[in-house]
Structures are given as structure tokens and as C-alpha cells.
């Protein structure tokens, strides 16, 4: 199978791209004012030392998302170009540890691809992670648990109590707990203080935070990685293998966007995503054999489930012919692709007029039943 990223790259030139989960909606008025100040931000970034700038920006971003307990001030937060680079650095650490990773299933396939080249992986379901059974977490010899919360594509997330159980179970079993929280900004229910929970549990941890899904600023983004005290030197050494520093200009841009987000920008983002998810639900209303399996999700991606795998594939191919690119579900289920046969994933961080036109074409294509489906019905 082609990877999801390869399919996303094909969609970049499409008339309507609902494939990648990157933000492609129009800038808000507040964000436009920030972009208009880029020369000023450039000069201000050059005028202060990188260490002071970096720590202030990290603090601003964490606070904007409720992460007041992040381990600032003692070298345990690292700035990297993106969450993919952060995952690559983590894979280096895991390889040096000869780790075996229990990886959430399903999830975006590039996490699997980046880790699988370095360490063996075993799938662990969202339900098992929510239950946090210590015996189950370490099954098949796993020494590390990797969770995406909120998850992509399901939007499923670990609440405070669930995370506490999971972290305590990892601490008791001596497992490293790794979290990818790249979609945290979309769901206020996930914005409890993760670091207060992790530090209190005694677990060894790595948390990958990301700005790249939040703001439509031409792929100017950063990932901030926070680690437990015992991981500081190990992770820092792996970072220094690949990176000298991130851009001071991008740090300043992220700082201003985080301030705008805390001042109402995140609320406007949530309104846009809620509106677009509701529009998606309305577009499939009344269509036979099409459903949204994750009605409680709030993230910027949305799954549709069809009556059969062939029908989902037909809809995806005919949509592409109509100029609308979406992703298949198989690759998210990296250990058991057949479990995603019936799903398509749509990105909904788009301007309403773009999404509405895509949904109009989707409804036309989905309403046209294939001969096989008609025979089944």
C-alpha cells in the first residue's frame, strides 16, 4: 500500500484537498495581523538570546493549552522542527534502548513507519489503553507504550483519570510512556494538566506537542517535546545528533499565535471545526450505508464508514476523479489493514466554502450505488 503521506502529497495539487490534516482554512483577522508583522517579529527574534526566547515561547504555548505543569527551566523541553522529526529522534532513543513498543492501533501510519525502522512494534487498542491493565500493557515483551491522544483518525482521547491509571500502570511495570498530543488544541477536554499527572505518577515519559495542526501559516511550525527527568540527557543527546536549533523567527511566530489562541483564537478554531463536522454529518444524512463512527470527536479530521470496503474504495476513487482527495482507512490500521477497509478520512480544517463544495460532490458520488451494492441491497 501507498503510505498516507504519499497519498497526501498527491492531493496537494488537487482542486479540493481533504486528504492531509494540516490546517488549510483562511487566516482569521487576528492571525492576519500577526503575519503582517513578520518583519517586526524577525527583528525582535534577532534582538534576544535564543535560550531566553525559546523558554518564553515554550511557556506561552504550554500555558495556552492548560499545561502549566510542563517541566520548564531544567532542560527537559526541546524544540524541534515538527512532530515527525520529534518521533524520529524518539525512535533513535528507543533503538538505543533496544525497546519493544506497544503502539496504539489504529493511528496515522507514519508514526508506525518512523518507529518500525528502529524497534519492533505490537498493536494495542484504544480500549486496552483506556483500561490501563498493567499485565496487558507489557504483553509480548513491550517495554514502551506509545499513545496518540486525541487520536488520529478516531478523535478518541484519554481523560485525566484514564491517563493517571495508564501512567501509574506504566510506572509500576517499568514501561516508558510516550504521548503524541498533536491534536490537543482541538479538544478542550484534553487540556487538563497532563504534566501534573505524569510527574505525580512517577512514570518515565516523553510527550510530543505540536503546533503544525493548529494554524494555517504555510507549514511554519514547531514541535515541543517534554521528557521526564531520567530521559533528559538521553533525549537531548539524540536531538543534538540532528539539530542545532530551530528558527528564532518561527519561535516568535508561534508565540504570537499562541497568545492569539489563548485570547480567543482557539475558541474560533473550535467553532470552525464544529461547524465543518456538523456540515459533514448533514451531507451524509439520508444516505444509505454511510455513517460517522466517531460522533463525539472534536479533532480536525473525520471518519466516514461505508457499507463495505469496495464501496468505500469506489467512493474514494470517484471523488478523486471529481477533484476531491480524501484518505483511505486501511493504512491507519497498520497491523490489521482490513479493519479500516470501510472507512474514509476527511480533513475538516478548511474554509467552509471549500468543505461545502467537497461535501456536495461527496453526496453525489456516495448516492450513486455501485452495481454490487445495489445487488446486495
Phi and psi in degrees as a GROMACS rama.xvg file:
@    title "Ramachandran Plot"
@    xaxis  label "Phi"
@    yaxis  label "Psi"
@TYPE xy
-67.0583  146.093  UNK-2
-72.6159  160.916  UNK-3
-64.1734  -35.9013  UNK-4
-64.7566  -38.3219  UNK-5
-61.9189  -41.254  UNK-6
-67.5256  -36.7867  UNK-7
-64.7736  -37.4498  UNK-8
-63.8797  -38.928  UNK-9
-61.5795  -33.7372  UNK-10
-77.1582  -13.748  UNK-11
-60.6302  -29.4801  UNK-12
-96.6193  4.80056  UNK-13
-76.0743  152.911  UNK-14
-56.9344  -41.3221  UNK-15
-131.458  116.51  UNK-16
-105.894  103.263  UNK-17
-110.666  25.5051  UNK-18
-88.2425  -60.0972  UNK-19
-83.7567  150.104  UNK-20
-84.3943  11.5944  UNK-21
-74.4028  149.51  UNK-22
-72.3165  125.765  UNK-23
-132.286  19.17  UNK-24
-78.4071  167.207  UNK-25
-67.3575  150.419  UNK-26
-62.5484  145.136  UNK-27
-74.6699  169.842  UNK-28
-63.1718  -37.1601  UNK-29
-66.3335  -40.7136  UNK-30
-67.646  -36.0045  UNK-31
-63.3859  -38.5894  UNK-32
-63.4775  -36.8469  UNK-33
-65.8075  -45.7237  UNK-34
-62.1132  -36.0275  UNK-35
-64.9424  -17.6199  UNK-36
-97.7783  14.3534  UNK-37
-55.2109  -42.8341  UNK-38
-59.025  -40.5785  UNK-39
-64.1239  -42.2185  UNK-40
-64.6222  -37.7053  UNK-41
-59.7405  -48.3278  UNK-42
-65.626  -41.015  UNK-43
-67.9422  -33.9819  UNK-44
-65.719  -35.8205  UNK-45
-74.6128  -17.1024  UNK-46
-89.3901  -5.36168  UNK-47
-131.519  162.319  UNK-48
-70.2996  148.144  UNK-49
-62.4797  -39.8328  UNK-50
-64.0797  -41.8561  UNK-51
-66.6941  -43.7086  UNK-52
-61.0112  -47.6753  UNK-53
-61.7515  -46.5209  UNK-54
-65.0198  -39.3295  UNK-55
-65.2971  -41.6797  UNK-56
-66.5754  -44.4266  UNK-57
-56.9194  -46.1844  UNK-58
-61.6355  -42.6415  UNK-59
-62.4525  -44.066  UNK-60
-66.126  -47.2371  UNK-61
-60.7056  -45.2102  UNK-62
-62.7264  -36.5072  UNK-63
-62.9572  -24.064  UNK-64
-110.492  20.0825  UNK-65
79.1692  13.4178  UNK-66
-99.4519  60.592  UNK-67
-69.6918  -20.814  UNK-68
-89.5203  8.18925  UNK-69
-56.2613  141.883  UNK-70
-77.477  73.2736  UNK-71
-82.9045  154.615  UNK-72
90.3616  -7.89583  UNK-73
-128.673  28.8455  UNK-74
74.8915  23.1111  UNK-75
-105.994  8.14022  UNK-76
-121.723  127.277  UNK-77
-117.4  143.554  UNK-78
-104.016  128.466  UNK-79
-131.648  171.309  UNK-80
-66.9113  -35.7287  UNK-81
-163.761  169.288  UNK-82
-67.3781  -30.8462  UNK-83
-66.4431  -40.9394  UNK-84
-64.708  -40.6597  UNK-85
-60.8958  -42.0201  UNK-86
-66.2688  -36.408  UNK-87
-63.7318  -42.6848  UNK-88
-63.4528  -43.126  UNK-89
-60.6047  -40.4293  UNK-90
-59.4741  -36.717  UNK-91
-61.617  -45.809  UNK-92
-60.5316  -44.3782  UNK-93
-65.7193  -37.4174  UNK-94
-63.5233  -43.8147  UNK-95
-64.4556  -26.9217  UNK-96
-84.2338  -8.42872  UNK-97
55.8207  45.4225  UNK-98
-75.388  161.972  UNK-99
-128.774  123.742  UNK-100
-109.395  128.1  UNK-101
-87.6337  108.233  UNK-102
-105.333  134.37  UNK-103
-53.5234  142.698  UNK-104
-139.675  120.792  UNK-105
-83.854  167.898  UNK-106
-166.008  173.454  UNK-107
-59.9268  133.973  UNK-108
-71.339  -17.2589  UNK-109
-72.5942  -22.5659  UNK-110
-63.4795  -47.4067  UNK-111
-59.3789  -45.9813  UNK-112
-64.3058  -40.1654  UNK-113
-69.3882  -36.6867  UNK-114
-81.292  -35.6719  UNK-115
-67.9567  -22.3322  UNK-116
-73.8815  -11.1068  UNK-117
-114.954  -34.6779  UNK-118
-143.616  156.12  UNK-119
-72.3864  145.557  UNK-120
-122.491  145.565  UNK-121
-128.707  141.424  UNK-122
-77.1419  144.175  UNK-123
-135.705  132.789  UNK-124
-77.9433  160.338  UNK-125
-60.1207  -38.2844  UNK-126
-65.0075  -42.582  UNK-127
-64.8105  -37.4531  UNK-128
-66.8269  -38.6646  UNK-129
-65.9208  -33.3397  UNK-130
-78.0707  -27.7798  UNK-131
53.0489  51.4951  UNK-132
-77.735  116.258  UNK-133
-56.7022  -39.0593  UNK-134
-64.6537  -40.3064  UNK-135
-70.6344  -32.8558  UNK-136
-62.0797  -37.6213  UNK-137
-96.133  17.8005  UNK-138
-67.0151  156.357  UNK-139
59.3579  25.0254  UNK-140
75.7625  17.8932  UNK-141
-63.2722  137.857  UNK-142
-114.448  0.051537  UNK-143
-148.523  144.215  UNK-144
-119.859  129.224  UNK-145
-120.07  121.914  UNK-146
-126.239  134.064  UNK-147
-99.8205  118.683  UNK-148
-143.511  117.226  UNK-149
-63.4516  151  UNK-150
-86.4687  151.451  UNK-151
-116.008  111.211  UNK-152
-109.056  -0.525614  UNK-153
-83.2979  -23.809  UNK-154
78.126  0.693216  UNK-155
-68.474  145.669  UNK-156
-141.575  157.943  UNK-157
-94.1665  122.155  UNK-158
-74.6887  174.882  UNK-159
-57.6663  -48.8079  UNK-160
-64.0506  -39.7644  UNK-161
-64.8161  -43.8694  UNK-162
-64.0185  -39.9915  UNK-163
-62.1653  -43.6993  UNK-164
-61.823  -43.4073  UNK-165
-64.9713  -46.1966  UNK-166
-63.9788  -41.8413  UNK-167
-66.6407  -36.5454  UNK-168
-65.4135  -40.7781  UNK-169
-64.8795  -41.53  UNK-170
-61.5821  -43.2746  UNK-171
-65.8039  -34.1283  UNK-172
-92.6094  -2.61783  UNK-173
70.8157  32.5105  UNK-174
-100.783  141.178  UNK-175
-76.0859  130.598  UNK-176
-106.124  121.769  UNK-177
-115.98  129.696  UNK-178
-119.99  135.119  UNK-179
-109.223  111.732  UNK-180
-111.288  32.817  UNK-181
-58.4825  -25.6901  UNK-182
-102.086  12.4226  UNK-183
-57.0171  -37.4851  UNK-184
-62.4268  -15.8639  UNK-185
-88.5034  -16.6181  UNK-186
-129.681  101.61  UNK-187
-57.1242  -22.4052  UNK-188
-66.3873  -18.1786  UNK-189
-98.3226  3.91714  UNK-190
-98.0679  24.2753  UNK-191
-68.3818  164.998  UNK-192
-76.1948  93.5267  UNK-193
-57.2886  -38.6341  UNK-194
-73.8432  -31.0058  UNK-195
-61.1819  -42.5161  UNK-196
-64.9959  -48.5033  UNK-197
-65.2407  -45.0795  UNK-198
-63.9199  -36.9746  UNK-199
-71.2044  -23.7806  UNK-200
-78.696  -24.0893  UNK-201
81.3022  5.77965  UNK-202
-74.8137  150.303  UNK-203
-81.4061  131.712  UNK-204
-145.569  159.441  UNK-205
-136.271  129.353  UNK-206
-122.225  123.024  UNK-207
-98.9641  111.117  UNK-208
-99.5961  158.477  UNK-209
-150.303  142.04  UNK-210
-100.632  -9.35424  UNK-211
-70.6486  -15.4938  UNK-212
-95.0895  -6.68528  UNK-213
-95.9323  -38.8456  UNK-214
-128.618  131.295  UNK-215
-82.3655  75.2632  UNK-216
-122.761  50.0467  UNK-217
54.716  43.3273  UNK-218
66.8272  16.8437  UNK-219
-81.8602  110.94  UNK-220
-154.618  168.312  UNK-221
-143.754  156.711  UNK-222
-118.04  134.856  UNK-223
-110.916  126.866  UNK-224
-115.44  121.573  UNK-225
-107.713  138.875  UNK-226
-131.877  157.657  UNK-227
-69.568  164.48  UNK-228
-57.4937  -41.5379  UNK-229
-70.7644  -14.564  UNK-230
-94.7721  -4.98104  UNK-231
-59.1477  -54.5245  UNK-232
-68.3967  -39.7909  UNK-233
-63.2663  -49.1234  UNK-234
-70.9591  -39.9692  UNK-235
-60.429  -39.5682  UNK-236
-62.7289  -42.3759  UNK-237
-66.3869  -35.5976  UNK-238
-63.3101  -44.8454  UNK-239
-66.7223  -16.9707  UNK-240
-67.3733  -25.4146  UNK-241
-124.223  -10.2785  UNK-242
-147.483  131.477  UNK-243
-85.3886  -55.9408  UNK-244
-162.859  162.765  UNK-245
-88.3312  173.21  UNK-246
-73.2357  126.596  UNK-247
-59.5809  -33.9156  UNK-248
-64.1387  -44.1116  UNK-249
-66.6561  -34.8792  UNK-250
-58.4739  -46.9234  UNK-251
-64.7827  -38.8092  UNK-252
-62.0649  -46.1062  UNK-253
-61.5729  -39.5953  UNK-254
-59.4305  -49.01  UNK-255
-64.8233  -38.52  UNK-256
-68.109  -35.6306  UNK-257
-67.5421  -40.0888  UNK-258
-61.9143  -44.8366  UNK-259
-62.0072  -40.6326  UNK-260
-61.067  -46.8062  UNK-261
-65.8589  -26.2481  UNK-262
-89.069  12.1046  UNK-263
130.64  -14.4998  UNK-264
-64.7903  -38.6083  UNK-265
-66.5094  -38.2586  UNK-266
-61.33  -41.3505  UNK-267
-66.6942  -36.6997  UNK-268
-62.434  -44.0346  UNK-269
-62.2554  -37.9508  UNK-270
-63.597  -42.18  UNK-271
-62.5784  -47.6965  UNK-272
-65.4658  -42.0225  UNK-273
-61.9273  -41.8327  UNK-274
-61.9462  -44.6917  UNK-275
-72.3891  -33.6034  UNK-276
-67.4733  -39.7684  UNK-277
-64.9881  -39.2879  UNK-278
-63.6519  -36.7605  UNK-279
-65.0233  -44.1285  UNK-280
-61.3851  -40.9659  UNK-281
-66.5886  -34.2659  UNK-282
-67.0672  -31.3151  UNK-283
-96.2367  -3.50284  UNK-284
-60.2356  126.842  UNK-285
89.9053  -9.90322  UNK-286
-80.319  129.903  UNK-287
-72.375  134.063  UNK-288
75.2369  20.592  UNK-289
-129.41  130.648  UNK-290
-144.21  163.073  UNK-291
-105.526  107.923  UNK-292
-77.462  -5.73821  UNK-293
-126.065  65.5689  UNK-294
-65.6985  -20.8295  UNK-295
-93.0368  -1.96765  UNK-296
-71.2824  150.703  UNK-297
-128.272  5.7863  UNK-298
-77.819  175.808  UNK-299
-87.8488  15.7421  UNK-300
-129.853  153.805  UNK-301
-143.13  132.452  UNK-302
-95.4304  142.58  UNK-303
-116.81  139.802  UNK-304
-118.08  130.185  UNK-305
-106.549  172.811  UNK-306
-67.6304  -26.0977  UNK-307
-155.215  163.834  UNK-308
-61.9002  -47.4013  UNK-309
-58.7945  -35.8731  UNK-310
-68.7588  -41.292  UNK-311
-61.8463  -41.2482  UNK-312
-67.1856  -39.5325  UNK-313
-60.5462  -46.8657  UNK-314
-61.5422  -42.6974  UNK-315
-62.3771  -44.7156  UNK-316
-66.8481  -41.5717  UNK-317
-71.2847  -32.5017  UNK-318
-63.313  -43.4217  UNK-319
-60.3259  -40.3529  UNK-320
-64.9991  -26.4475  UNK-321
-89.9517  5.81105  UNK-322
92.1832  11.5729  UNK-323
-119.32  120.447  UNK-324
-105.572  128.536  UNK-325
-129.982  174.878  UNK-326
-104.901  146.876  UNK-327
-76.1184  162.507  UNK-328
-88.8346  -17.65  UNK-329
-58.5276  -45.1158  UNK-330
-68.5128  -24.2025  UNK-331
-65.6608  -32.6315  UNK-332
-90.2647  71.9167  UNK-333
-63.3299  -27.4785  UNK-334
-91.5205  -28.6875  UNK-335
-139.201  76.4137  UNK-336
-55.1935  -30.2375  UNK-337
-61.8142  -23.1643  UNK-338
-69.2538  -17.5118  UNK-339
-104.905  9.1754  UNK-340
-55.5259  -36.7833  UNK-341
-88.5187  -0.808309  UNK-342
-105.61  148.012  UNK-343
-124.609  147.877  UNK-344
-117.004  130.114  UNK-345
-111.979  138.886  UNK-346
-88.1108  133.322  UNK-347
-118.449  9.55902  UNK-348
-83.5367  71.4386  UNK-349
-138.9  156.981  UNK-350
-61.8066  141.93  UNK-351
-54.1812  -40.1042  UNK-352
-66.8964  -31.7052  UNK-353
-69.5844  -48.4917  UNK-354
-63.3166  -41.7751  UNK-355
-61.7756  -39.1415  UNK-356
-67.3182  -40.2723  UNK-357
-61.296  -41.8993  UNK-358
-68.4872  -33.9429  UNK-359
-61.4381  -44.6372  UNK-360
-68.3831  -37.1763  UNK-361
-60.4467  -44.7392  UNK-362
-62.6757  -40.0226  UNK-363
-62.6122  -46.4293  UNK-364
-67.4899  -44.9906  UNK-365
-69.0248  -28.7776  UNK-366
-73.3802  -16.9378  UNK-367
-87.9223  96.6712  UNK-368
-72.1409  140.887  UNK-369
-71.3734  156.955  UNK-370
-55.383  -37.693  UNK-371
-65.3626  -45.821  UNK-372
-63.6631  -39.7752  UNK-373
-61.5422  -39.9051  UNK-374
-65.8008  -38.0538  UNK-375
-64.9663  -39.2015  UNK-376
